[in-house]
C-alpha cells in the first residue's frame, strides 16, 4: 500500500503541524508496517502455528491492526475539507430517517467522541439496513461486521493534542465544522 496525500495543508480547526504529525508520522507508519507484515507473511512458518504465541498469529493480529489503522485514517482525512461544505442530499435524508433530525444524530455522535478511546464511526449497517454510530476503542476492537464507513472521527489524543491539549470537546466541534459532506454523500450514494 502507499501513503495517500492530504488534500489540504491545514483546516479551519487543525494546524499544519497537528495534521502533518498525524498524517506524515502516525498514519504513514501504519502503511510502512502493514507492507512489512505482508512481506513477512510470504515466508512465515505455517507448521508451528499456535494460539498462545506464534509468528503467524502475531503477524495476522497486527495485520488487522495496521490495515484498520490505514483504512480508518484515510477515511478520516478524506472526510474533512478546508472548503465550505453544507449537509444536504442522501446523507441528510438517511440521518433524518434514522435519528429524526441531523441535530439529534450530531448530539449522539459528538457525545460518543468523549466516550470512545479511539474512533467514532457513522456506518451504514447492511444487516440493520440503516445508519448507526459505533465506537472503536482500538483500530481492531469495536468494528462491526457487515458495515460500511460513512463518517470517521479520530479521537485519540494524537489527533488533537498539539492544537487543543485536553479540550477534546473543542476539537470535536472543530471536526464537525470541517466535515466534507460531498465525500460523505458519495459514500452513501448507492443506498438510494
Ligand atoms: Fe489517528
Boltz pocket constraint, residues with backbone or C-beta under 6 A from the ligand:
constraints:
  - pocket:
      binder: B
      contacts: [[A, 22], [A, 26], [A, 73], [A, 154], [A, 156], [A, 158], [A, 159]]
      max_distance: 6.0
